[in-house]
Amino acid sequence: MSLAIVYGVVNMFASLLGTCLVHYIQDRFARKSYITTIVAIGVAISALLSVAKFIYLVADPKDDL
């Protein structure tokens, strides 16, 4: 339960920071394509890391988490 509270608080501050960043980018550049690009890069990095972890687990399954 204590980890859930910590994760919740960290997630709340990260969401607040992300929202402020999105509003700053919209006000500063007035183009939504920058925000779309940032989100696309984040999704691509996440996908690449997921594929890398999958390959690592398939290559050496005895080190399973």
N, CA, C and O atoms as CSV, one atom per row, in Angstrom:
chain,resi,resn,atom,element,x,y,z
A,1,MET,N,N,0.826,-1.194,0.000
A,1,MET,CA,C,0.000,0.000,0.000
A,1,MET,C,C,0.869,1.256,0.000
A,1,MET,O,O,0.521,2.256,-0.629
A,2,SER,N,N,1.999,1.202,0.706
A,2,SER,CA,C,2.847,2.394,0.770
A,2,SER,C,C,3.429,2.727,-0.605
A,2,SER,O,O,3.579,3.899,-0.949
A,3,LEU,N,N,3.758,1.693,-1.391
A,3,LEU,CA,C,4.259,1.952,-2.739
A,3,LEU,C,C,3.183,2.564,-3.633
A,3,LEU,O,O,3.485,3.395,-4.489
A,4,ALA,N,N,1.945,2.161,-3.439
A,4,ALA,CA,C,0.853,2.725,-4.229
A,4,ALA,C,C,0.702,4.218,-3.941
A,4,ALA,O,O,0.430,5.002,-4.849
A,5,ILE,N,N,0.874,4.603,-2.703
A,5,ILE,CA,C,0.790,6.021,-2.338
A,5,ILE,C,C,1.958,6.788,-2.954
A,5,ILE,O,O,1.769,7.873,-3.503
A,6,VAL,N,N,3.149,6.233,-2.866
A,6,VAL,CA,C,4.323,6.894,-3.444
A,6,VAL,C,C,4.152,7.031,-4.950
A,6,VAL,O,O,4.388,8.106,-5.500
A,7,TYR,N,N,3.744,5.954,-5.629
A,7,TYR,CA,C,3.538,6.006,-7.080
A,7,TYR,C,C,2.451,7.015,-7.442
A,7,TYR,O,O,2.571,7.732,-8.436
A,8,GLY,N,N,1.399,7.068,-6.642
A,8,GLY,CA,C,0.314,8.013,-6.894
A,8,GLY,C,C,0.780,9.456,-6.798
A,8,GLY,O,O,0.436,10.287,-7.639
A,9,VAL,N,N,1.568,9.750,-5.764
A,9,VAL,CA,C,2.081,11.111,-5.587
A,9,VAL,C,C,3.038,11.475,-6.718
A,9,VAL,O,O,2.956,12.571,-7.272
A,10,VAL,N,N,3.945,10.561,-7.063
A,10,VAL,CA,C,4.888,10.822,-8.149
A,10,VAL,C,C,4.130,11.008,-9.463
A,10,VAL,O,O,4.458,11.904,-10.241
A,11,ASN,N,N,3.125,10.176,-9.717
A,11,ASN,CA,C,2.331,10.284,-10.931
A,11,ASN,C,C,1.582,11.612,-10.975
A,11,ASN,O,O,1.470,12.224,-12.038
A,12,MET,N,N,1.070,12.059,-9.836
A,12,MET,CA,C,0.356,13.322,-9.789
A,12,MET,C,C,1.270,14.486,-10.172
A,12,MET,O,O,0.882,15.341,-10.967
A,13,PHE,N,N,2.476,14.523,-9.612
A,13,PHE,CA,C,3.406,15.605,-9.926
A,13,PHE,C,C,3.911,15.512,-11.371
A,13,PHE,O,O,4.106,16.538,-12.022
A,14,ALA,N,N,4.122,14.306,-11.869
A,14,ALA,CA,C,4.551,14.135,-13.255
A,14,ALA,C,C,3.452,14.583,-14.215
A,14,ALA,O,O,3.739,15.193,-15.244
A,15,SER,N,N,2.213,14.287,-13.888
A,15,SER,CA,C,1.096,14.726,-14.721
A,15,SER,C,C,0.968,16.238,-14.714
A,15,SER,O,O,0.723,16.850,-15.753
A,16,LEU,N,N,1.131,16.835,-13.558
A,16,LEU,CA,C,1.081,18.294,-13.447
A,16,LEU,C,C,2.200,18.937,-14.259
A,16,LEU,O,O,1.971,19.902,-14.987
A,17,LEU,N,N,3.400,18.405,-14.132
A,17,LEU,CA,C,4.536,18.926,-14.886
A,17,LEU,C,C,4.330,18.753,-16.386
A,17,LEU,O,O,4.618,19.667,-17.159
A,18,GLY,N,N,3.838,17.601,-16.802
A,18,GLY,CA,C,3.581,17.354,-18.219
A,18,GLY,C,C,2.514,18.286,-18.768
A,18,GLY,O,O,2.646,18.792,-19.882
A,19,THR,N,N,1.464,18.515,-18.003
A,19,THR,CA,C,0.409,19.426,-18.432
A,19,THR,C,C,0.938,20.844,-18.571
A,19,THR,O,O,0.639,21.529,-19.549
A,20,CYS,N,N,1.723,21.287,-17.595
A,20,CYS,CA,C,2.325,22.633,-17.676
A,20,CYS,C,C,3.247,22.745,-18.889
A,20,CYS,O,O,3.271,23.779,-19.557
A,21,LEU,N,N,4.002,21.689,-19.175
A,21,LEU,CA,C,4.899,21.691,-20.327
A,21,LEU,C,C,4.113,21.775,-21.637
A,21,LEU,O,O,4.500,22.509,-22.546
A,22,VAL,N,N,3.023,21.033,-21.734
A,22,VAL,CA,C,2.195,21.072,-22.943
A,22,VAL,C,C,1.613,22.471,-23.150
A,22,VAL,O,O,1.617,22.988,-24.266
A,23,HIS,N,N,1.116,23.077,-22.076
A,23,HIS,CA,C,0.569,24.431,-22.193
A,23,HIS,C,C,1.659,25.435,-22.566
A,23,HIS,O,O,1.414,26.349,-23.354
A,24,TYR,N,N,2.838,25.275,-22.016
A,24,TYR,CA,C,3.952,26.166,-22.359
A,24,TYR,C,C,4.310,26.048,-23.837
A,24,TYR,O,O,4.512,27.054,-24.516
A,25,ILE,N,N,4.386,24.810,-24.330
A,25,ILE,CA,C,4.727,24.602,-25.740
A,25,ILE,C,C,3.633,25.177,-26.643
A,25,ILE,O,O,3.936,25.793,-27.665
A,26,GLN,N,N,2.374,24.982,-26.274
A,26,GLN,CA,C,1.283,25.519,-27.078
A,26,GLN,C,C,1.318,27.043,-27.102
A,26,GLN,O,O,1.118,27.648,-28.155
A,27,ASP,N,N,1.569,27.666,-25.961
A,27,ASP,CA,C,1.609,29.128,-25.894
A,27,ASP,C,C,2.833,29.688,-26.604
A,27,ASP,O,O,2.754,30.721,-27.268
A,28,ARG,N,N,3.941,29.019,-26.467
A,28,ARG,CA,C,5.201,29.527,-27.025
A,28,ARG,C,C,5.280,29.349,-28.540
A,28,ARG,O,O,5.696,30.264,-29.252
A,29,PHE,N,N,4.888,28.191,-29.029
A,29,PHE,CA,C,5.065,27.885,-30.449
A,29,PHE,C,C,3.761,27.897,-31.247
A,29,PHE,O,O,3.802,27.991,-32.474
A,30,ALA,N,N,2.628,27.807,-30.594
A,30,ALA,CA,C,1.300,27.840,-31.226
A,30,ALA,C,C,1.153,26.792,-32.335
A,30,ALA,O,O,0.418,26.999,-33.300
A,31,ARG,N,N,1.856,25.671,-32.189
A,31,ARG,CA,C,1.721,24.569,-33.145
A,31,ARG,C,C,1.557,23.275,-32.377
A,31,ARG,O,O,2.350,22.965,-31.488
A,32,LYS,N,N,0.544,22.533,-32.717
A,32,LYS,CA,C,0.304,21.256,-32.043
A,32,LYS,C,C,1.203,20.156,-32.571
A,32,LYS,O,O,1.307,19.096,-31.952
A,33,SER,N,N,1.855,20.385,-33.703
A,33,SER,CA,C,2.704,19.348,-34.270
A,33,SER,C,C,3.914,19.075,-33.373
A,33,SER,O,O,4.421,17.954,-33.356
A,34,TYR,N,N,4.385,20.081,-32.629
A,34,TYR,CA,C,5.492,19.859,-31.707
A,34,TYR,C,C,5.080,18.893,-30.597
A,34,TYR,O,O,5.837,17.993,-30.230
A,35,ILE,N,N,3.892,19.087,-30.076
A,35,ILE,CA,C,3.401,18.211,-29.011
A,35,ILE,C,C,3.208,16.795,-29.548
A,35,ILE,O,O,3.555,15.818,-28.883
A,36,THR,N,N,2.657,16.692,-30.743
A,36,THR,CA,C,2.468,15.386,-31.365
A,36,THR,C,C,3.810,14.687,-31.570
A,36,THR,O,O,3.925,13.481,-31.353
A,37,THR,N,N,4.809,15.437,-31.982
A,37,THR,CA,C,6.144,14.873,-32.189
A,37,THR,C,C,6.740,14.383,-30.884
A,37,THR,O,O,7.329,13.303,-30.840
A,38,ILE,N,N,6.596,15.163,-29.816
A,38,ILE,CA,C,7.128,14.769,-28.512
A,38,ILE,C,C,6.453,13.484,-28.033
A,38,ILE,O,O,7.127,12.576,-27.546
A,39,VAL,N,N,5.136,13.401,-28.166
A,39,VAL,CA,C,4.408,12.197,-27.747
A,39,VAL,C,C,4.820,10.996,-28.593
A,39,VAL,O,O,5.006,9.897,-28.070
A,40,ALA,N,N,4.963,11.207,-29.902
A,40,ALA,CA,C,5.373,10.117,-30.793
A,40,ALA,C,C,6.770,9.605,-30.435
A,40,ALA,O,O,7.012,8.399,-30.461
A,41,ILE,N,N,7.678,10.504,-30.104
A,41,ILE,CA,C,9.028,10.094,-29.704
A,41,ILE,C,C,8.975,9.289,-28.406
A,41,ILE,O,O,9.665,8.279,-28.269
A,42,GLY,N,N,8.157,9.738,-27.458
A,42,GLY,CA,C,8.012,9.005,-26.198
A,42,GLY,C,C,7.455,7.607,-26.400
A,42,GLY,O,O,7.924,6.650,-25.783
A,43,VAL,N,N,6.454,7.489,-27.264
A,43,VAL,CA,C,5.861,6.177,-27.555
A,43,VAL,C,C,6.871,5.285,-28.271
A,43,VAL,O,O,6.962,4.090,-27.989
A,44,ALA,N,N,7.629,5.871,-29.198
A,44,ALA,CA,C,8.626,5.086,-29.934
A,44,ALA,C,C,9.725,4.576,-28.999
A,44,ALA,O,O,10.141,3.423,-29.106
A,45,ILE,N,N,10.193,5.421,-28.091
A,45,ILE,CA,C,11.216,4.994,-27.137
A,45,ILE,C,C,10.682,3.881,-26.250
A,45,ILE,O,O,11.381,2.903,-25.988
A,46,SER,N,N,9.448,4.027,-25.788
A,46,SER,CA,C,8.836,2.995,-24.955
A,46,SER,C,C,8.706,1.674,-25.715
A,46,SER,O,O,8.977,0.607,-25.165
A,47,ALA,N,N,8.295,1.751,-26.965
A,47,ALA,CA,C,8.165,0.528,-27.770
A,47,ALA,C,C,9.516,-0.132,-27.995
A,47,ALA,O,O,9.632,-1.353,-27.893
A,48,LEU,N,N,10.532,0.656,-28.298
A,48,LEU,CA,C,11.875,0.098,-28.505
A,48,LEU,C,C,12.407,-0.566,-27.239
A,48,LEU,O,O,13.010,-1.637,-27.306
A,49,LEU,N,N,12.189,0.059,-26.096
A,49,LEU,CA,C,12.639,-0.539,-24.839
A,49,LEU,C,C,11.883,-1.834,-24.538
A,49,LEU,O,O,12.465,-2.786,-24.016
A,50,SER,N,N,10.591,-1.871,-24.866
A,50,SER,CA,C,9.804,-3.095,-24.655
A,50,SER,C,C,10.308,-4.226,-25.548
A,50,SER,O,O,10.429,-5.367,-25.100
A,51,VAL,N,N,10.597,-3.916,-26.794
A,51,VAL,CA,C,11.121,-4.930,-27.710
A,51,VAL,C,C,12.493,-5.410,-27.239
A,51,VAL,O,O,12.776,-6.607,-27.281
A,52,ALA,N,N,13.343,-4.491,-26.792
A,52,ALA,CA,C,14.672,-4.869,-26.303
A,52,ALA,C,C,14.561,-5.783,-25.087
A,52,ALA,O,O,15.311,-6.753,-24.976
A,53,LYS,N,N,13.638,-5.488,-24.176
A,53,LYS,CA,C,13.462,-6.341,-22.999
A,53,LYS,C,C,12.926,-7.711,-23.405
A,53,LYS,O,O,13.347,-8.729,-22.856
A,54,PHE,N,N,12.008,-7.741,-24.357
A,54,PHE,CA,C,11.480,-9.014,-24.838
A,54,PHE,C,C,12.585,-9.866,-25.441
A,54,PHE,O,O,12.682,-11.059,-25.155
A,55,ILE,N,N,13.415,-9.255,-26.271
A,55,ILE,CA,C,14.525,-9.987,-26.898
A,55,ILE,C,C,15.490,-10.488,-25.835
A,55,ILE,O,O,15.974,-11.617,-25.921
A,56,TYR,N,N,15.775,-9.668,-24.838
A,56,TYR,CA,C,16.667,-10.072,-23.759
A,56,TYR,C,C,16.092,-11.261,-22.990
A,56,TYR,O,O,16.823,-12.194,-22.657
A,57,LEU,N,N,14.787,-11.235,-22.705
A,57,LEU,CA,C,14.162,-12.329,-21.963
A,57,LEU,C,C,14.091,-13.602,-22.795
A,57,LEU,O,O,14.236,-14.696,-22.251
A,58,VAL,N,N,13.875,-13.487,-24.085
A,58,VAL,CA,C,13.822,-14.669,-24.954
A,58,VAL,C,C,15.216,-15.270,-25.111
A,58,VAL,O,O,15.365,-16.490,-25.166
A,59,ALA,N,N,16.230,-14.420,-25.181
A,59,ALA,CA,C,17.597,-14.904,-25.365
A,59,ALA,C,C,18.119,-15.635,-24.127
A,59,ALA,O,O,18.894,-16.584,-24.245
A,60,ASP,N,N,17.697,-15.195,-22.948
A,60,ASP,CA,C,18.172,-15.799,-21.700
A,60,ASP,C,C,17.012,-15.902,-20.720
A,60,ASP,O,O,16.931,-15.094,-19.795
A,61,PRO,N,N,16.105,-16.874,-20.890
A,61,PRO,CA,C,14.883,-16.945,-20.091
A,61,PRO,C,C,15.103,-17.261,-18.619
A,61,PRO,O,O,14.200,-17.024,-17.817
A,62,LYS,N,N,16.252,-17.781,-18.230
A,62,LYS,CA,C,16.434,-18.126,-16.813
A,62,LYS,C,C,16.658,-16.908,-15.927
A,62,LYS,O,O,16.598,-17.020,-14.703
A,63,ASP,N,N,16.917,-15.736,-16.531
A,63,ASP,CA,C,17.039,-14.508,-15.758
A,63,ASP,C,C,15.717,-13.769,-15.679
A,63,ASP,O,O,15.684,-12.540,-15.603
A,64,ASP,N,N,14.633,-14.520,-15.698
A,64,ASP,CA,C,13.297,-13.942,-15.689
A,64,ASP,C,C,13.055,-13.145,-14.418
A,64,ASP,O,O,13.534,-13.505,-13.342
A,65,LEU,N,N,12.292,-12.038,-14.559
A,65,LEU,CA,C,11.950,-11.216,-13.397
A,65,LEU,C,C,10.946,-11.944,-12.596
A,65,LEU,O,O,10.503,-11.446,-11.561
